[in-house]
Structures are given as C-alpha cells and as structure tokens.
Amino acid sequence: MSLVIADRGRARMPILTQEGAIPAEVYASEELAHWLQQMTGAPFERVAASPESIPPAGIVVGQGSVARKLFPEVPFDRLGAEEIVILSKGRYLLLAGGRPRGTLYAVYQFLQRYGGIRWFAPWATQVPRRRTFRLNPVRVQESPAFEYREPFWYPAFDGDWAARNCVNGHRPSLTEKHGGKVEYVGFVHTFYWLVPPEQYFEKHPEWYSLIDGKRQWEKAQLCCTNPQLRKFLVERVRQILRENPQAQIISISQNDWKGACQCDACRAIDEREGTPCGSVLDMVNYIAERLEKEFPHVAFDTLAYWYTRKPTRTLRPRPNVIIRLCSIECSFAQPLEHPMNKDFADDIRGWSERSQRLYVWDYTTNFNHYILPHPNYFVLGANVRFFHRHGVRGLFEQGAYQSHGAEMAELRAWVLAQLMWNPYQDDGKLIDEFLKGYYGAAAPYIKQAMGRFAERAKDSRMGCFIQPKDAPYLDLETLTYAEQNWERAEQAVRHDPERLWRVQIGRLPIWYAWLVKWESLQEEARQKGKSWAPAPSRKALAQRWLERALAPGPHGWTPITHVNEWGTTPQKFVESLEAP
C-alpha cells in the first residue's frame, strides 16, 4: 500500500518529532517540512509525539521512543554514526539513523531519491513541483561507502550544501545542527607545526634531518628515530588533543618538500622497508600506541606522499593509524587503473593489504590554472570505484579551494559528493543530470564541448600542474569547437537569466584558454589557413573576461579572486597578458 504524503496541495501526514532529539534531528524535521512544502506547496505540521500519543499517520523523524515503539524491528542502538533507515510500515514512514548525522542524512537521501530534489550548488537547487506525492513501500538501511568524504572544491564549503549532499569533511562550515563533521587537527604537513624549528632547532638540532652529514631544518624533515624527539612528540600530541577534544584525527605528517633524514637509524629502517615512509610510520606507530588508551576515539594520520608513497615491506600501520596515500604524480586524463598510472595503482594495492584504515588524497584540478579546461570529468567515477574496491575508507578530492569560478567546479563537487556516498552509481548519468539541471537547454552543447576536450586528452599525460603549452587538448580546432558550442549554449538560455549567468561563468575557462595561448593559436591559424574569431583583439577578450569574472552573482556566489593556487587575481592575470 502506498503512502499519501501530500494530495493536491494538501499535506496528509504530519512530521512527528520526539523527546530527546539531538540538534541534528530537530534540524532534520525542520528541513523535511521546508522542502516538502517547496515541493508540494503544502505546509507540513511538525507535531511532538510520545509513545502514549501517536497520531494515526505520520513521518517519524529520528530514533526516539515513538520510532522504537512503531518500528521495533529496527536496531537503533546498533546503527552506525551515519547509517540511515528509510522504512514505511502501515501509515507511517520512518526517517532515522545513527547519531550524530544519520537522521539528517536519511531526510536528505529521502528527499533526493523519492522527491527528486537536487542541491547542485549553494545557489542552484532543483525542486520538482508535485502537488500529489505518493510513496510506494520502501525499505532502505545503508551507510555511506566512505567514512570520510570531502570534495575539496570552493562551492562545497557551504555548510548547508555539504550536509544536503551528505558530505562530512573537515573544511565545510558544518555546525552542530548539521551533526558536525570529521574534525582534523593539524590536517597536513605538520612536522614543523608540531616541532617548530625556530623554537627547537638551536637547542635540539638532532631532532631534524641529517642531510649530507649536516643537521638542518631548511627544506628538511624530522629525525623520526630520535628517542628524545619521539617522547617530546607524545607529550606534544597529548597536549594538542586535550586542547581539541572535538578532534577525531590528528595529522603527524611530513613537510611539503623532500629532505628525509639520512642518519644511520632512519636509513636502516627505510632501507629495510624499501621506502622513506618506513621511519615516519615507525614513529607514528610509536606515538599512536602510547596515546590510544587516553584517546580511543582519535586516529593518527600520516602521508604516503611523493618520496614516501611506496608501501612498507614488513611494517604495518597500527589499527588507529591512517595512511593517507596521495596521487599527485598521476595522469588525470585517464583512470588511475590505466597503464599510465601503474605505479600508483600498485601502491594503492600494496597499502590496501597493509593498512586497516587507508585514506586517499586525490587531485581533480589544475593548480597552475584553476580556470583552464581540465578534462578529467569522465574518469572521476572510475577512480572513486577503484578506491572503494581497494579498501579506501576516507576520500579527499582536492579541487580549486580558494575561489569560485574554477572550471566545472560545481559539477565536480556535486558528482563527487554523490559518488562518495555510493560509488557504484552511473557517473555518466550523474553528469548528464547535473548538466541538464544546472544549465537547462544549454546542456547538450556544453556536454559536446566536454566530450571533445576529453577525447583529445585521452592519450596525453595530464598532471595537476599542467601548463597550457603542454596540453594537446587546447589546440585551435578543439578550442574553436568549444567556443562555438558555448556560444550556442548562451543562445539556448538567453531568455533564462539565472541559467544564462551560469553559462556565462562556465564559458570563462574557454576564454581563459584563448588568452593564455593567444600567440601560439594565432600562429596555428596562420599555418592552417583557419579563421581567427574569438575576439577582435586579445585586449578586448581579456576585458570581457575580467568583467564577467568580477561581476556579482546570485546569493552564495562571490566574484573570482584566484586563477591559480599561487594567488594570482583576475586583475593581475589580465595585466600579465599586456606585459612585454
């Protein structure tokens, strides 16, 4: 028997709240009422219920006493912190889950799966209008595929967007009403945060790397085998954790450069283990073992990154130690299982065999040129599935994190958020759904341009710091095709101001490519006898680009401030084009 939630614009089921609800469960009932009204046009009443006073029908939100009486078959006390339950029975619908976030996620998953609501961006929500809302019998009990989920893109830092898309990473503005988030302390590259050389090097040079026979701290690391340093770090980490009781993970990880210690003790472990990660992991294990009883809820995180990426031969991370494996050397035009990425694929398999808690730090943007086309769109799904199949439990997908306006930022953030909950969804359909919902009638033209870029890039090595001159997909023919399609896209939505703005912002990467390759593209056009048409002059196109980049937008948007990780502003970028 189907449940009638709304009928011809009238609510047919109240939302039942329960005594003892935590803030995230209260907020879940508020969000449910809000979005059901947006969908059906009907105001939904929130009714406080008790086991002695249960209405004859209703949507039960949370795991309180009413839920336990109506749904005794649900193992509420054994639900994971983010596990959700969506269950219909008789004239009741249960939306509940573990604490702190399960019930809120159950509401959002219900609205998404059965209501068709999509939160594409902080300024772009799709709410199907349906005055009558019927629900066939449903029984869902599941947890997200990854325990830590962070699409590290600037639009994804909005707390409401993150919660609605079931993202729990460290950076978004997720508060108590959202059920909080996974709290890191330190986050990454913390050796010198933990042991500042300006404070300790003069007194304890032996705590820092021995390089070519000399102790040094500049572009160096820690001497991970030094027994006094280890004892110091145990106390230092203990102090930090006591000062940050909300922390669930603390990073004890190498600086963002090379400079591993070459002393006899460090070298002995590293040679035995076949990787400079050996001495680092041995030290992190030491700290984790001595603090695990006092902080049983905390994991100790370290990197397998760059020169430490290779898995150890015999040394195993303790159960409370996270290995965070980084893919920075890979080519991102191909899936990470592609032969071009064999070394990384071998490393993830090796760490998967050794680690009980493996995280991945993946890269999904071009840090040298946030706004340049970066055609990795169609490998994202394959990569997330690859991670999940190899036991990865936490996933950090680093994108353009300093500003709005990066190429296809909203698409990547939304698609990655969906895949982090369930990587076995059809990512091609997710991309199509986003394009249609976000860009409307312009979607087919944008999809064609994306497809041409990806096809042109598929055999090239596309790193996350690639320069335009090394990108074969930024040739005259491909950019001309993209320019024509984005022009058609603008025309397709010219009478839809909201979507026209989205298309105009989305076109900035195409113009950016013309601007940074202006001379070489002109020369290519001359050699091939092709017409040259993006603008009458580079200066004119740069001015159009800058006006769009700095223009105001909808609520939740701020004008572009960064075109790359190094802090170049749109104004400075345009000025650089005029430099001799």
Order of alpha helices (4+ residues) and beta strands (2+ residues): beta-beta-beta-alpha-beta-beta-alpha-beta-beta-alpha-beta-beta-beta-beta-beta-alpha-beta-alpha-alpha-beta-beta-alpha-beta-alpha-alpha-beta-beta-alpha-beta-alpha-beta-alpha-alpha-alpha-alpha-alpha-alpha-alpha-alpha
